[in-house]
Amino acid sequence: MLYFAKSETDDPHGQISLETALTVKSASAAIGRDNAFVVSTPTASFYCCAPTVEEKDAWIGAIGRAIVRYSHATAGGALDGRGGDEEADELDDVELDEDAAMLGIKPGIALSESIA
């Protein structure tokens, strides 16, 4: 998932690997910003803000589903990109693209604002 500091027309500020993400949860109270959420990986926590509470909830849902898919895939060894089922990998990509469409974004485009 790509993220941007100001605008998705700028170069991406960075990338969050959902394959290594551990959790996603609301973070508005923690950082004092409306519609904030945090994606945690083993090495970093990424605080992001969505324009509305509905979009924040949609992001949390979509990222949460991706985390579950990747965790099941690596536990079973079938979908982790190490010699597993390529058709299932493609289906996961389609599901992630559908999640992006539900959020009204282009696949590979993340939030327009992140908090460093």
N, C-alpha and C positions, 0 to 999 in steps of 0.2 A: 504494500500500500504506500503510495507516494504522499508526501505532505508538503505544504507550501507555507512560507512565512507570511506572505501577504496576499498574493493573487495566483490563481492557477495559470495565469498567462506568463508568470515569471518561471524561471527554472526551478525544479523541485528543490526544496531545502534538504530533503532526505527521504529515506525509505524505511518503513517498518516491516520487518519480515513477519507475516502472520503465521508462518511455519514455526516460529520460535516464541510467539506471543503466549503468555501464560494466562493473563486476565484482561478483561475490559470492564470498566465500571464508571458510574457517574462520579464526577469530581468537583461539582459546582461548589459545595460547601468547603471542600479542602483548599481550593485556591481562590474562592471568592469571586468567581465569574459565572455568569449565567450559561447554561447549556454546555458546561465543560464535562469532559470524560477523560479517562486515562487508560492507555494501553500499556501493559507492563510486559517486558521481556526479561530474560535472565540478566541482561546487562544494562537496561535502561527503562525508564518510565517516560512515556510520551503523553503530554497533556495537550488536548485539543479542544476547540470550541466549535459548536455547530450554530447556525443562525437561529434555529428554533428548538424548543424542547422536543417537538416531534421528530425533527431531523437527528437530534442527539440520540433519542431512543432508537431510531432506525439504524444509526451507525453502531450503537452498542449491540443491537440484535444481529446485524450483518457480520460484524467482527466476531461476536461471540459464536455464531454458527461456524465461521471459518476456523476459529480456534478448536472447536469441537471436532470438525472434520479432520483437521490436521492431527489432533491428538489421537483420534481413532485410527487414522491412517498409519501413523508412526508406531502405534501400539501393535497394529496388525502387520505392519511392514508392507502393506499392499499399495499404498498411495503416496509414499514418501519420496517418490522420484528416484528410488534406488532399485530399479529393476522390477517395479510393481506393475500394476494394471494401467497401461497408458490410456485405455478408453475411460476408465474411472477418473484418471487425472483430468482428461478433457471435460468430463461431466462436471467435476468440481470447478473448473475454470468457467464453464457456462453458468453454474449456480452463482459464482462470485460476480459474473457480469450481470446476471439478473438482479442480484442484490444492489449493484451499482445503479442499474436502471431504475430500481425502486426508489433509490435516493436521488434520482434526477441528475446523475453524474455520468461521465464517460468512464468506461473501465480503465483502471490505472490512475484515475484522478481522485485525489482524496480531498481533505478539507482545505479551505482557502486560508485558514488561520490555525496556527499551532503556537503553543506557548513554550518557549525554550526553557 
